[in-house]
Amino acid sequence: MPADITIRNARVIDGSGGPGVAGDVAVTDGRISAVGSVPAGRREIDARGMVLCPGFVDVHSHDDTAFIRYPGMEFKLAQGVTSEVSGNCGSSAAPAKPGEVIPVGGGIVPGGAEWADLAGYFEKVDGQRPAINNAMLAGHNTIRWLAMGMDKRAATAAEIATMRGLVEKAMEQGAVGFSTGLIYEPGRYSNTEEVVALASGIAPFGGIYATHMRNEGDRLLEAVEETLHIGKEAGCAVHISHHKAAGRKNWGRVPESLARVDRANAEGMDVTLDVYPYTAGSGPMAQYVNLDHIDVEWVKNVRIASCPAFREFEGKSIPDIAAERDIYVEDAVRLILTAPKGDRTICIHFIIDEADIETNLRHPRMMVGSDGIPNLAGKPHPRLFGTFPRILSTYVRERGVLTLEDAIRRMTSLSCERFGLVERGLVKEGYWADLVLFDPATVRDLATYDDPQQEPEGIRMVMVNGQVAYEDGQHTGAGAGRSLRYRR
């Protein structure tokens, strides 16, 4: 009986980290049906000169509601991303209050959420026929808002019990773990004991505590210690999101932080990390600025990605905006943030050392996450469109920081194993056919800070659950993605 699709003459890099081999792969009924000696296919694809590998996994995304607003997920699919983990940095689209807009992240759905829990969210997403697969973390900021609003205080025992119940319900419904964003509201008002109590709720499920730590700059090492303490006390695995040493005076401290992670692993903990391959971060500007004490040096390194109040500012730096208006940079910040919808401003801030990125990428337990914010109205950070091809072009082909096989391992099998995406992440018989075919000599990101909404080149084909979703620059609209439940 013929296969649905047979890919021939590829250099197969299976995602395990082992060397690539010349071979053929057959796909039948959504799964990889043969590797090596394969039958004829109803469709035959000649992949001569191309690498065939598992679909890439974005372990740090904020696409919770993008799956509803942009179910084609073109900005991820064109990179070769076939699965991702949403609900990061403490902000998740579920649980929710039906009819209300979640004020702490997860994106904006017109009219508010149509679901109350993760099961309802998954039902809504699957009804959209998304292009790629999605797994979810339960976000602390969202859950805290549900339990106690935006109160700037410690939680009571009763509120912690309510929050823990929401965490446990999310895990029962298939969440991969619990995330925090301890620099963001309202999570920044929690103490360590609160986070331990909530993270303890995922331990019986084997879930992961994923964290945007309380500090990534001057107090980086203290924040790492808090993170490790939470994981140890809660009895769960730990994943440090977008690991970095932010701010010029902290550059070069990444090796110290990684050494502490290595020591924790040697002592029996289970700690992993992710990184994005850019020297700039991005996020809600209001969360980074104290209007009473504006950090002028930080502001000088900021540009605007999305600004509903002043669309003409998008793509411009704060100093440029200040010069145009003939005002101080501090006043430019106040102008933006105090305007109607000013709190929805997304900024890009250049705070990371390139050498630290390379150090991160060399660490064997480091994965890749885009941390992209899917706001397509402005000029988003180029990582939304370019992260994975950038790894392959800049850090593999041009600089040799990683071998091609190791880079693929970090973006496939390591990620699937960590986040419980079963039967994915390897080119292996019986596994789901999430596959990427690309030209290793030409693959590269085209998205820039000035022109960020550019799909990469060199990705020939992307297959999701056995269906061709992207081919030769065209999105097929197959809609074969699905919601993924932890270890199921």
N, C-alpha and C positions, 0 to 999 in steps of 0.2 A: 504494500500500500504506500503510495507516495506521500512524502511530507508536504506540509503546507508551503513551506519556504525552505530552500537549501542555499546556504551561503558557502561558496567554494573559493579555494585558493587564498584564504585569509591568513594573516599572521595572528593566531589566536593567543591572546594574553588572558588567562582564565580568571584573574583576580586574586589568586592565591599568593602572588609575589614571585612565583616561579617563572622561568624564562618562557618567552613566547615560542610557539611551534607552528609550523605550516600545517594547515588542516581545514577541514570542512565541518560545518555545523548545520543540523537539521532542526526545524521547528514544526511542531504539530500540536494542535489544540492548545495553544498558548504557552506550551512548555518546550524546553530543549529536549528533543527526542533522540538525538544521536550526536556524538562528537567523534571525529576521526573518519571512520568508514561510515558513510551516510548514504541513504537511499536518494533516488531522484526526487525532486520537489515539483509541485505544481507550478511554483515559480522558482527559477534558478537565478542566483545573483553571483556574478563574478567579482570577487573582492581582492583581486590581485593588486599588490602594493599597499593594501589597507590593513589596519589593525582592527580586529574584532575583539571586544571585551565586554564585561558586564556593564549595564547602565550605571551611570554615576549617581551617587546618593548625596544629596545636600543635607548634612546633619544639622545645619543651623539656618533655618528659614523662618520668615515671618509671613508666610503665604496663607495663613489660616483662612482669611476671607477672600484672598485672591482666587482660591478654588471656586468661589461662587461668583465673584466679579469678572474673573478672566479664566474660565474653565479650560480654555485652550492652552494656558500656561506656556505661551510661545517663548517667553524670555528664559525659561528653564529648559524646555524641551530642546531648543536649538543648540544648547550647550552639551547635550547628551545626558542630562539629568532625567532619570526615570522614576526616582523616588526621593522623597524628602521628609524631614522631621520638622514639623511646625510647632507653634506654641512655646517658643523660646523666650528667654529673658523675662520670665514671669508673666507674660501676657499671652493668653490663649483665647480663642473664640468660643471655647466651651470649658466649663459650664457658663450659662448666661441667664439673663432675665429676658424672656420672650418679649419682643416689642421695644426693647431698650438698646441703645447704642452703648457698647462697652467703652468706657472712657479711658481705659488704661492700655490700649493697644489692641492687637488682633485685627486692625483694619476697620473700615467703616462699611457697614451694609445699609443701604437706604432703607429706612423704616425699622432698623434694628434687627436683632436676632429673631429667627423663626424657630428656635430650638431652646431647650432648657438644659440639656446635658450632652455628653459626648456622643451618645447613641443617636440623638436627634440631629446633631451636627453632621455626623457621618452619613446619615440618611439624606440630608440636604445636599451634601457634596456629591454623593454617588448619583443622585438624581440629575446633577449637572453634566454627567458623563465627562469627568475631567480627563485631561490628556495624560497625566502622570499620577503616580501613587502618592499617598500622603499618610504618614503616621503622626501622632499627636502627643505632645506633653501637656500636662495640666499646669496652668500658670498660677503662681502664687499671687501676683498682683490682682489678677482677675478674681481669684477666689477670695482674697482679702476684701476686695470691693463688694463682692456679694454678701459677705458676712458682716462687714462693719463700715462700708462706705470708704471715704477717703480720710478717715480720722487719723490725725497725727499723734498716735499714742500706742502704747503696748496693748496687745489683745488680752481680753479676759479669758479665764479658763473655759467659759461657755462658748466664746467666739472661736477659740482654738478647736474645741470639740466640733463645732459646726464646720469649720474649715477642713478639719481632718476627715470628716464624713464626706465632704465633696471630693477630696483627694482620693479616698478609697473607692468611691463610686466611679470616678473616672478610670481608675485602674481596673475595676471590674469590667468596665465597658471597652477596655483595650488600649488605654493610654500607655505609652512606653515609660512614663515616669513623671516627675514633678520638676518644674523649672522655677528659678527665681531670677529677679532682676533687682538686686539690692541697692542699686543707685537710683532706681525709679520710684515714683509714687504709685501706690502707697506702701510698697514693700520696704522702702528705705526706713520706715518707722518701726519695722519689726525688730525684735531682738533675736539673738542667736537661739535662745531656747524655743521660741515660737517656730523657727525654721526646723529645728531638730524634731519637734513634735509632729510637724506636718510631713517631713521626709520619712519619719518612722512609719507613716501610713503606707508607703510604697514598698517597704522592706519585705513583707510577706509575699508580695507579688514578684520579687526579684527586680523591681524597677530601678530606674536610674535617676539620681539627683543631678540635674544639669543646671549650671549656675552662671549668670552674669554676676561676677563677684562684687562685693561691696566697694572695692577699690581696685583700679588697674593702673594706678600711678604711683604717687609718693608712698602709699601704704599697701603696695602690691603684696609684699610677703606676709603682712598681717592678714590680708584678705585670704590668701592661700591657706594660712593656718586655720582661719575660721571655717573655710570650706572643708578642709580635711577633718576638722573637729565635728562638723555636722554629719559628714558621711560616716565617721567612726561611731558616733553616738547613736545615729539612726540605724546603723547596720545595713547600709546600702552602698552600691557602687556610685562613683562620683564622676561627673564629666564637666570639665572647665571650658566654658564657651569663649570663643574668640580670644584666646590667650595672647596677651601683649603686655608691654611696659609702656604706658602712655605718657607722653610729655618728654621733651628733649632731655631734661635732667635725669630721666629714668631710663633712657636708652642704654642697652647693654645689660639690664638686670634680668632679662629672660632666662639666661643660664642658671641664675640663682633659684628662680621660681621652679624651673624644670628639675633642678637637683632635689628640691624639696618633694616634688611629686615622685621622683624616682625612689627617694627614701621611704615614702609612704607605701609605694608598691612593694618594695623589698620587705617591708614590715607586715605585709599581708593585706593591705588595702587594694582596691581595684579602681584606679584612677586613669582616665583618658582625657583628651583635650581636642579642640579644633582651632583652626586658624583660617583667616581669609588672606589672600595674597595681594594686599594693597596697603599703602602707607597711610591711608585715611580711613577713619571710621565714619559712621553716620547714624543719626537718630533724631528724636524729637528735641529741638533746640531748647525748649522751655525747661526740659529736665536737666540741662547742663549749666544753666545760668541762674545766678542769684542777682536779681536786678539791683539790689542794694550794694553789692560788692562785685562788680563785673571785672573778670580777669582779662585785662586788655591784651596781654600776650597770647592768651588762648584765642581771643576773638580775631586777632590778626591772621590766624591760620584757618579761618572758617569761611566756607562759601555756602550759598543757599541752594538746596536741591528742590524743595517744594515750598511755596509760600502763597496760600490762598488769598492773603490780604494784599500782597503786592506781587503779582505774577511777573512784573517786569524785573524783579530782583533775582529770579531763578537763574542759576548758572553764574551769578556774580559773587565776588568775595565781599565780606563785610567792609574792609577798607575801601574797595571800589564804590560800594553803595554810599559810604560816608563821604567820599570825595565828590560823588555826583550831587549829593544833597548839601554839600558844604557844612557838614556837621561832624562832631566827634564820633569815633567808632562806638563808644558807649551809648551815644544817643541813637545811633543807627540800630543797635540791638534793642533798645527800649521802643523805638518806633515799630519795629517788626513784632515784638512779643506782646505789646500792649494793644495792638490793633485787633479788631474783630477777627476771630479765627486765628489769631496770632499763635495760640498754643498748638496749632496743627502744623506749624512750620517744621520742616525737616531740614537739617543742616548736614554738611560734610565737613569733618574736621581732621586736619593733617597732623597726626600725633604719634606716628609709629615709625620706627627705624627699619630700614630695609634689611640690615644685618640681622635684626631680631626675627624678622619673618623667615629668613633662611635658617636660622637656628631652630626655630619652631618646626619648620618642615622636616628637618633632619631627625627629629625625635620619633622613635618607632611607634609611639602610641598616639601620634598626632593625626587627626583626620582633617577634612576640608569642609568648611561651611561658608556659604556666601554671605550670610547675615544681610541679604538684600531686603530693602523695603519696597514693596510693589506698588509704589505710587507713580503711575505713568503720566500724571498730569504735568509734571515738571521735568527736571533734569536729575533723575535719581543717580545714586552712586553707581559707577559702571560695573561694580561687582554683581549687580542684579542680572546683567546680561553676559558677563565675561569670565566669572570665577574659574570654571573648570578648564576651558581652553587656555586660560592664562597659566594655570599650573603646567599644562602639557607643553606650552610654547616657551614661556619665560624660564620656568624652574627646572624643566626637563631638557628640552632641546637646546636652549641658548646657554644656560648657566650650569647645567649638570648637577644641580643641587640634589636631585633625585633621579634614580633610574626610571625608565618608563614603566617597568614592571612594578616597582615599589609605589610609584605615584598612583597607578591604577589600583593597587591593593588598598591604599589608604582611602580611595574614593569609592570603593566597592565592597569587598568582602569584610574588611575591618569595620566599616560603618554598619553593614547589615548585621554582623555578629553582635556589635555593641548595642544596637537599638532594636534587636529582636525582630528583624525583618526576615522571616524564615523562608528558606528555599529561594533566596535571592543573593546576588553578589558574587556568584561564580558562574563561569561557563561550564556547566556540569549537567549531565543527563538527568532529567527529572526536575530540574530547577525551572522556575518561571523564566520565560524568554524576554527579559529586560536586557537589551543589547545595544551597543553602540559600535558603529563602523566609521572609522576616521582615518585620515591620511596623516601619519605622524610627521611627515616632512612639511606640511603646510598648515596644520591646525593652529589657529591663533585667535585670540580675542580682538575684536575691533572696537569695543565700547571704550570711550574715553570720558573724562570729566566734562569736556565741552560738548561731546556728542555721545551720550551714554546709551541710547536706545538702539544699539547696533548689534545684530546677531553675529556670531563668530563665523569664521570660514574653516573649511577643512573637515567638517562633520558631514559625512555622506549620508548616513542613515541612522535613525533611532527607532528601536522597536520596544513597545511597552506591552507586556503580557501577551507577547506573540503577534501583535499587530503592528504594522509599519505606521508610525506616528509622524515621522519627519523623514523626508528624502530629497536629496539634491536641492536643498534650500526651500523646500515647500512643506508646509504643515498639512497633513492629510485629513485632520479632523476625525481621526479614528475614535477618540474618546474612550480609550481602553483602560485608563487608570482607575484605581480603586482605593478605598480607605483600607489601611493596613492596621491590624490589631497586634499588639505586642505578643511575640512568640506564638502566634496562632496562624 
